[in-house]
Amino acid sequence: MKKLTKETLDACRSESQRKRGNWIKVGMSTCGIAAGAGDVFAILQNEAQKRNLDIRIEKCGCAGMCYAEPLVEVYVEGMPQVVYGDVDKETALAIIDKHISGKRLLNDHIYNVKVDRS
């Protein structure tokens, strides 16, 4: 039996993400909701639907960075997985315009980047 290493676990996660397609996750824990995550979720969902984008908008729980709420994690094939923080209405629209449609990162709001090493 093979031993599970960090590298094989990361490779499994990367493969799993590729199979799931493009997605946006909005942190909807108590601190996220208090900071406006509900409005951010609605904006992202409405804009993705209005623009007929091939991306899933999902809710998720706490990421442990309450100071940066609302948090939005984005995965688009061919780009690094990014966590944006302090997301407001304008930032949510910029995520749709620049990250999703334009394939460019919003450097001013990045709190974490997960690079696919596969």
Number of C-alpha atoms within 10 A of each C-alpha: 3 4 6 8 9 9 11 12 11 14 15 12 14 16 13 11 17 13 9 11 13 18 18 24 19 28 26 24 19 12 19 25 17 12 21 18 26 16 15 25 23 15 18 23 18 13 15 18 14 9 10 9 14 12 18 16 18 16 14 14 13 15 16 11 14 17 12 18 26 27 30 32 21 23 23 19 15 10 16 16 20 22 20 26 21 21 23 18 16 10 19 21 18 18 24 20 14 15 18 24 13 11 15 13 17 14 8 10 18 17 16 13 13 11 11 16 9 11
